[in-house]
Amino acid sequence: MTIVYKSVYNLLMNLKLKEKLVESFNAVLPITVIVLILSIVVTPMDVGTIGVFLFCALFLILGMSLFSLGADIAMMPMGEGIGIHLSKVKKPFALGLLVFIIGFIITVAEPDLQVLADQTPAIPAFTLIAIVAAGVGISLVVAVLRMRFQIPFSYTLVAMYGLIFILSAFVSPKFLAVSFDGGGVSTGPITAPFIFAMGLGLVALRSDKQASEDSFGLVALCSAGPILAVLLLGFADNGADAAYLPVVIPQLHNTREIALDYLFALPAFIEEVTVAILPIAGSFLLFQLLTHRFRRRELPRILVGFIYTLVGLILFLAGVKEGFVSVGYLLGYNLATTSNSWMLIPLGLVIGYFVVGAEPAVQVLIRKVEELSGGSITQASLKRGLSLGVAVAVAISMIRVLSGISMYWIILPGYAIALVLPFFVPKIFVGIAYDAGGVAPGPMTACFLLPLAIGACEGVGGNVMMDAFGAVSMVALTPLIAIQIMGLVYGHKLKQSELMDEALETKAEETLILLAKQEPIAQQPSNEPLSRLRQAAAALYEELHSIIDDDGLVFFDDETGLVSEILDQRSSAEEGGITP
């Protein structure tokens, strides 16, 4: 029996890995092709630079596939299991303390945060990581207590972002950009899947109507806490002496040098990711010893998932940092120094549309949303909304770089719109939108889009700290609006569906009442080609077609089976050669 179980398990893992490879290939291919075309047509690059890019794109695909599979079989079950047990903790203080520790540990482990910290001269790397981790821990406590006491999500958002904008009016503009960027990268490929799964676990034992809505939103609130924390740090240090360190472009001439450059960089990434994963693994081990949540035969599966996550993240980050940072910088710089610098705006639209598909945490989110919504919110529609939002974000970032517009004049009205929309959008879409804004700025944003903005800013002679930084926060903002607009459309269609249901039900009742008042069917002449019941069914059938929308979709609930019965009678009549 054990051999059969292992054989089936191995087969399923192979099939899942193939599926992940296809998903990752489709996600990375568009941005790779775009960069390759641009390097030939618009901004020629050294063979060594573009060679490194293509070489790293292969490892990016493999790493993304392994990480996504590892998240599914280890990170998500672990987070959900911890969430279920946290939901059983009765004392709010004990619950808050445990949640803060969890939030702090997993954020310190976030590779995206390390990437941003290395590129941010205004704040020492260790200080920025600690402050952001504390912000995530505190905001996660707020999010969990909100769920415990069932405080409306929209009210919590308004309170937190209201405080953010009050504080932002009194800090240095340099800290303004870094604080919003810090909130964007705090929920990356390690943090987001874990917190999202923990939210599912926290509501797993609830049976009220708000349970599914409350499962979304934890990631969103965890993005707000770091913004507040870095803004508070800005009151103690204005970052006046900060100087940006330029991107170093490696000079490589052949395929051997490219391969050796990648291999020599791997040990540093192995150390970085291992240090990131170990605290989470240790927390899981302690949790398992105390609760025995997972059965013994499940533990090897979770261990394999950790290994997949570890190896996948190493390959992914090495590919992104080694191959994409320099190419992004060169694209931005070369275009900005030409007479066609305006091309950065449409280029930003195109790159932004495709780059979000290569974010590992985005893949995790859209799969779970489709699963939890029963397929009513599809992966394709959610990904399309995210892609449109990020496309607009990158275009706006390029406009900021070229014009020098303060990000405050974009962030303030943007978040104002995003905070008003929840009062008009189905609640489930609000949580999804803000969670999407939390996962959209991942490694590809920090290692490709941010260097693109930095290169463009240096090309036009702008202020990197004030004009280029803030690109990550734009990527975090626009999905909030895009997904909520999608929710407005969904809500409008839902109302139309309800109206059509009522119209159909009313027509059915009227037809049956009219039929009941007619003489019995048995008294009809034997040569009558169609009974009055079938005539009524045919009439209702025609009425049904009159309320079909332009897409050919019928919106109604046929709980009684009445419509199905009438349509079956209509079909039988037509098959018998009888036409009403």
NORBELGI-V306017 format. One record per pair of residues at least 12 apart in sequence whose C-alpha atoms are under 8 Angstrom apart, sorted by the first residue. I is the first residue (numbers start at 1). J is the second residue. If there is no record, write none. Layout:
i:I j:J
i:I j:J
//
This chain:
i:16 j:69
i:17 j:65
i:17 j:66
i:17 j:69
i:20 j:65
i:20 j:66
i:20 j:68
i:20 j:69
i:21 j:61
i:21 j:62
i:21 j:65
i:23 j:65
i:24 j:61
i:24 j:62
i:24 j:64
i:24 j:65
i:24 j:358
i:25 j:61
i:27 j:354
i:27 j:355
i:27 j:357
i:27 j:358
i:28 j:57
i:28 j:60
i:28 j:61
i:28 j:355
i:28 j:357
i:28 j:358
i:30 j:354
i:31 j:351
i:31 j:354
i:31 j:355
i:32 j:54
i:32 j:57
i:34 j:351
i:36 j:50
i:42 j:335
i:43 j:331
i:43 j:334
i:43 j:335
i:45 j:330
i:47 j:253
i:48 j:251
i:48 j:252
i:48 j:253
i:48 j:254
i:48 j:255
i:48 j:258
i:49 j:249
i:49 j:250
i:49 j:251
i:49 j:252
i:49 j:323
i:49 j:326
i:49 j:327
i:50 j:327
i:51 j:255
i:51 j:258
i:52 j:258
i:52 j:322
i:52 j:323
i:53 j:322
i:53 j:323
i:53 j:324
i:53 j:327
i:54 j:323
i:55 j:258
i:55 j:259
i:55 j:323
i:56 j:318
i:56 j:319
i:56 j:320
i:56 j:322
i:56 j:323
i:56 j:324
i:57 j:319
i:57 j:320
i:57 j:323
i:58 j:319
i:59 j:315
i:59 j:316
i:59 j:319
i:60 j:315
i:60 j:316
i:60 j:317
i:60 j:318
i:60 j:319
i:60 j:320
i:61 j:316
i:62 j:312
i:62 j:315
i:62 j:316
i:63 j:311
i:63 j:312
i:63 j:313
i:63 j:314
i:63 j:315
i:63 j:316
i:64 j:312
i:64 j:313
i:64 j:315
i:64 j:316
i:64 j:360
i:65 j:312
i:66 j:308
i:66 j:309
i:66 j:311
i:66 j:312
i:66 j:313
i:67 j:308
i:67 j:309
i:67 j:310
i:67 j:311
i:67 j:312
i:67 j:313
i:67 j:360
i:68 j:309
i:68 j:312
i:68 j:360
i:68 j:363
i:68 j:364
i:69 j:305
i:69 j:308
i:69 j:309
i:70 j:304
i:70 j:305
i:70 j:306
i:70 j:307
i:70 j:308
i:70 j:309
i:71 j:193
i:71 j:305
i:71 j:306
i:71 j:309
i:71 j:364
i:72 j:305
i:72 j:364
i:73 j:301
i:73 j:302
i:73 j:305
i:74 j:301
i:74 j:302
i:74 j:303
i:74 j:304
i:74 j:305
i:74 j:306
i:75 j:193
i:75 j:194
i:75 j:197
i:75 j:305
i:75 j:306
i:76 j:193
i:76 j:194
i:76 j:196
i:76 j:197
i:76 j:198
i:77 j:197
i:78 j:194
i:78 j:197
i:78 j:284
i:79 j:193
i:79 j:194
i:79 j:195
i:79 j:196
i:79 j:197
i:79 j:198
i:79 j:201
i:80 j:194
i:80 j:197
i:80 j:198
i:80 j:199
i:80 j:200
i:80 j:201
i:80 j:202
i:81 j:198
i:81 j:201
i:81 j:293
i:82 j:198
i:82 j:201
i:82 j:287
i:83 j:197
i:83 j:198
i:83 j:199
i:83 j:200
i:83 j:201
i:83 j:202
i:84 j:198
i:84 j:201
i:84 j:202
i:84 j:203
i:84 j:204
i:84 j:205
i:85 j:201
i:85 j:202
i:86 j:202
i:87 j:201
i:87 j:202
i:87 j:203
i:87 j:205
i:92 j:145
i:96 j:141
i:96 j:144
i:96 j:145
i:97 j:141
i:99 j:137
i:99 j:140
i:99 j:141
i:99 j:144
i:100 j:134
i:100 j:136
i:100 j:137
i:100 j:138
i:100 j:140
i:100 j:141
i:101 j:137
i:102 j:137
i:103 j:133
i:103 j:134
i:103 j:136
i:103 j:137
i:103 j:138
i:103 j:140
i:104 j:133
i:104 j:134
i:104 j:136
i:104 j:137
i:105 j:133
i:105 j:279
i:105 j:280
i:106 j:190
i:106 j:191
i:106 j:276
i:106 j:279
i:106 j:280
i:107 j:132
i:107 j:133
i:107 j:136
i:107 j:186
i:107 j:187
i:107 j:191
i:108 j:129
i:108 j:130
i:108 j:133
i:108 j:276
i:109 j:190
i:109 j:191
i:109 j:273
i:109 j:275
i:109 j:276
i:109 j:277
i:109 j:279
i:109 j:280
i:110 j:186
i:110 j:187
i:110 j:188
i:110 j:189
i:110 j:190
i:110 j:191
i:110 j:276
i:111 j:188
i:111 j:189
i:111 j:190
i:111 j:272
i:111 j:273
i:111 j:276
i:111 j:443
i:112 j:185
i:112 j:186
i:112 j:188
i:112 j:189
i:112 j:442
i:112 j:443
i:112 j:446
i:113 j:129
i:113 j:182
i:113 j:185
i:113 j:186
i:114 j:129
i:115 j:446
i:115 j:447
i:116 j:182
i:116 j:185
i:116 j:446
i:117 j:129
i:119 j:244
i:119 j:245
i:120 j:178
i:120 j:244
i:121 j:242
i:121 j:243
i:121 j:244
i:121 j:245
i:122 j:174
i:122 j:175
i:122 j:239
i:122 j:240
i:122 j:241
i:122 j:242
i:122 j:243
i:123 j:239
i:123 j:242
i:128 j:230
i:131 j:226
i:131 j:229
i:131 j:230
i:131 j:233
i:132 j:182
i:132 j:183
i:132 j:186
i:132 j:225
i:132 j:226
i:132 j:227
i:132 j:229
i:132 j:230
i:133 j:186
i:133 j:226
i:134 j:226
i:134 j:229
i:135 j:222
i:135 j:225
i:135 j:226
i:135 j:227
i:135 j:228
i:135 j:229
i:136 j:186
i:136 j:222
i:136 j:223
i:136 j:224
i:136 j:225
i:136 j:226
i:137 j:222
i:137 j:225
i:138 j:225
i:139 j:221
i:139 j:222
i:139 j:223
i:139 j:224
i:139 j:225
i:140 j:218
i:140 j:221
i:140 j:222
i:142 j:221
i:143 j:217
i:143 j:218
i:143 j:221
i:143 j:222
i:144 j:218
i:147 j:214
i:153 j:214
i:153 j:217
i:153 j:431
i:154 j:419
i:154 j:422
i:154 j:423
i:154 j:430
i:157 j:221
i:157 j:419
i:158 j:419
i:160 j:224
i:161 j:224
i:163 j:228
i:164 j:227
i:164 j:228
i:164 j:231
i:165 j:412
i:167 j:228
i:167 j:231
i:167 j:232
i:168 j:231
i:171 j:231
i:171 j:234
i:171 j:235
i:171 j:238
i:172 j:234
i:172 j:238
i:172 j:239
i:173 j:466
i:174 j:238
i:174 j:239
i:174 j:465
i:174 j:466
i:175 j:230
i:175 j:231
i:175 j:234
i:175 j:238
i:175 j:239
i:176 j:231
i:177 j:407
i:177 j:465
i:177 j:466
i:177 j:469
i:177 j:470
i:177 j:473
i:178 j:230
i:178 j:469
i:178 j:470
i:179 j:226
i:179 j:227
i:179 j:228
i:179 j:229
i:179 j:230
i:179 j:231
i:180 j:227
i:180 j:470
i:180 j:472
i:180 j:473
i:181 j:227
i:181 j:469
i:181 j:470
i:181 j:471
i:181 j:472
i:181 j:473
i:182 j:226
i:182 j:227
i:182 j:230
i:183 j:222
i:183 j:223
i:183 j:224
i:183 j:225
i:183 j:226
i:183 j:227
i:183 j:473
i:184 j:223
i:184 j:437
i:184 j:438
i:184 j:439
i:184 j:441
i:184 j:442
i:184 j:472
i:184 j:473
i:184 j:475
i:184 j:476
i:185 j:438
i:185 j:441
i:185 j:442
i:185 j:446
i:185 j:472
i:186 j:222
i:186 j:223
i:186 j:226
i:187 j:219
i:187 j:222
i:187 j:223
i:187 j:438
i:187 j:439
i:187 j:442
i:188 j:361
i:188 j:438
i:188 j:439
i:188 j:441
i:188 j:442
i:188 j:443
i:189 j:359
i:189 j:360
i:189 j:361
i:189 j:439
i:189 j:442
i:189 j:443
i:190 j:361
i:192 j:219
i:192 j:361
i:192 j:438
i:192 j:439
i:193 j:361
i:193 j:364
i:193 j:365
i:195 j:218
i:195 j:219
i:196 j:215
i:196 j:216
i:196 j:218
i:196 j:219
i:199 j:214
i:199 j:215
i:199 j:216
i:199 j:218
i:200 j:215
i:200 j:216
i:202 j:215
i:203 j:215
i:212 j:372
i:212 j:428
i:213 j:427
i:213 j:428
i:213 j:431
i:214 j:431
i:216 j:428
i:216 j:431
i:216 j:432
i:216 j:435
i:217 j:430
i:217 j:431
i:217 j:432
i:217 j:434
i:217 j:435
i:218 j:435
i:219 j:434
i:219 j:435
i:219 j:438
i:219 j:439
i:220 j:431
i:220 j:434
i:220 j:435
i:220 j:436
i:220 j:437
i:220 j:438
i:223 j:438
i:244 j:464
i:244 j:465
i:247 j:326
i:247 j:329
i:248 j:326
i:249 j:326
i:262 j:318
i:262 j:322
i:265 j:318
i:265 j:322
i:266 j:314
i:266 j:318
i:269 j:314
i:269 j:317
i:269 j:318
i:270 j:314
i:273 j:310
i:273 j:313
i:273 j:314
i:274 j:310
i:277 j:310
i:281 j:306
i:317 j:443
i:320 j:443
i:320 j:444
i:320 j:447
i:320 j:448
i:321 j:447
i:324 j:447
i:324 j:448
i:325 j:447
i:325 j:448
i:325 j:451
i:326 j:451
i:327 j:448
i:328 j:447
i:328 j:448
i:328 j:449
i:328 j:450
i:328 j:451
i:328 j:452
i:328 j:455
i:329 j:448
i:329 j:451
i:329 j:452
i:329 j:453
i:329 j:454
i:329 j:455
i:329 j:456
i:330 j:452
i:330 j:455
i:331 j:452
i:331 j:455
i:331 j:456
i:332 j:344
i:332 j:451
i:332 j:452
i:332 j:453
i:332 j:454
i:332 j:455
i:332 j:456
i:332 j:457
i:332 j:459
i:333 j:452
i:333 j:454
i:333 j:455
i:333 j:456
i:333 j:457
i:333 j:458
i:333 j:459
i:334 j:455
i:334 j:456
i:334 j:459
i:335 j:456
i:335 j:459
i:336 j:455
i:336 j:456
i:336 j:457
i:336 j:459
i:336 j:460
i:337 j:456
i:337 j:459
i:337 j:460
i:342 j:402
i:344 j:395
i:344 j:398
i:345 j:394
i:345 j:395
i:345 j:396
i:345 j:398
i:345 j:399
i:346 j:395
i:347 j:395
i:348 j:391
i:348 j:392
i:348 j:394
i:348 j:395
i:348 j:398
i:349 j:390
i:349 j:391
i:349 j:392
i:349 j:393
i:349 j:394
i:349 j:395
i:350 j:391
i:351 j:391
i:351 j:394
i:352 j:387
i:352 j:388
i:352 j:390
i:352 j:391
i:352 j:392
i:352 j:393
i:352 j:394
i:352 j:395
i:353 j:387
i:353 j:388
i:353 j:389
i:353 j:390
i:353 j:391
i:354 j:387
i:354 j:391
i:355 j:387
i:355 j:444
i:355 j:445
i:356 j:386
i:356 j:387
i:356 j:390
i:356 j:440
i:356 j:441
i:356 j:444
i:357 j:383
i:357 j:387
i:358 j:444
i:359 j:439
i:359 j:440
i:359 j:441
i:359 j:442
i:359 j:443
i:359 j:444
i:360 j:442
i:361 j:439
i:361 j:440
i:361 j:442
i:362 j:436
i:362 j:439
i:362 j:440
i:365 j:436
i:365 j:439
i:366 j:378
i:366 j:379
i:366 j:382
i:366 j:383
i:367 j:379
i:369 j:432
i:382 j:483
i:385 j:479
i:385 j:482
i:385 j:483
i:385 j:486
i:386 j:436
i:386 j:440
i:386 j:479
i:386 j:482
i:386 j:483
i:388 j:479
i:388 j:482
i:389 j:475
i:389 j:478
i:389 j:479
i:389 j:481
i:389 j:482
i:390 j:440
i:390 j:474
i:390 j:475
i:390 j:478
i:390 j:479
i:392 j:478
i:393 j:471
i:393 j:474
i:393 j:475
i:393 j:477
i:393 j:478
i:394 j:449
i:394 j:471
i:394 j:474
i:394 j:475
i:396 j:474
i:397 j:453
i:397 j:468
i:397 j:470
i:397 j:471
i:397 j:474
i:398 j:453
i:398 j:456
i:400 j:467
i:400 j:468
i:401 j:453
i:401 j:456
i:401 j:457
i:401 j:460
i:401 j:462
i:401 j:467
i:401 j:468
i:402 j:456
i:402 j:457
i:402 j:460
i:404 j:462
i:404 j:467
i:405 j:467
i:406 j:466
i:406 j:467
i:407 j:467
i:407 j:470
i:411 j:474
i:411 j:477
i:414 j:477
i:414 j:478
i:415 j:477
i:417 j:481
i:418 j:480
i:418 j:481
i:418 j:484
i:421 j:481
i:421 j:484
i:422 j:484
i:424 j:488
i:425 j:484
i:425 j:485
i:425 j:487
i:425 j:488
i:425 j:491
i:426 j:487
i:426 j:488
i:426 j:491
i:429 j:483
i:429 j:484
i:429 j:487
i:430 j:484
i:430 j:487
i:432 j:483
i:433 j:479
i:433 j:480
i:433 j:481
i:433 j:482
i:433 j:483
i:433 j:484
i:434 j:479
i:434 j:480
i:436 j:476
i:436 j:479
i:436 j:480
i:437 j:475
i:437 j:476
i:437 j:477
i:437 j:478
i:437 j:479
i:437 j:480
i:438 j:476
i:439 j:476
i:440 j:475
i:440 j:476
i:440 j:479
i:441 j:472
i:441 j:473
i:441 j:475
i:441 j:476
i:445 j:472
i:445 j:475
i:446 j:472
i:449 j:471
i:449 j:472
i:450 j:468
i:450 j:469
i:450 j:471
i:450 j:472
i:453 j:468
i:453 j:469
i:453 j:471
i:454 j:468
i:454 j:469
i:496 j:555
i:497 j:554
i:497 j:555
i:497 j:556
i:498 j:555
i:498 j:556
i:500 j:547
i:500 j:555
i:500 j:556
i:501 j:555
i:501 j:556
i:501 j:557
i:504 j:544
i:504 j:556
i:507 j:540
i:508 j:540
i:511 j:536
i:511 j:540
i:512 j:536
i:515 j:532
i:515 j:533
i:515 j:536
i:521 j:533
i:529 j:578
i:530 j:578
i:530 j:580
i:534 j:569
i:534 j:570
i:534 j:573
i:535 j:580
i:537 j:566
i:537 j:567
i:537 j:569
i:537 j:570
i:538 j:566
i:538 j:570
i:538 j:580
i:540 j:566
i:541 j:566
i:541 j:567
i:541 j:570
//
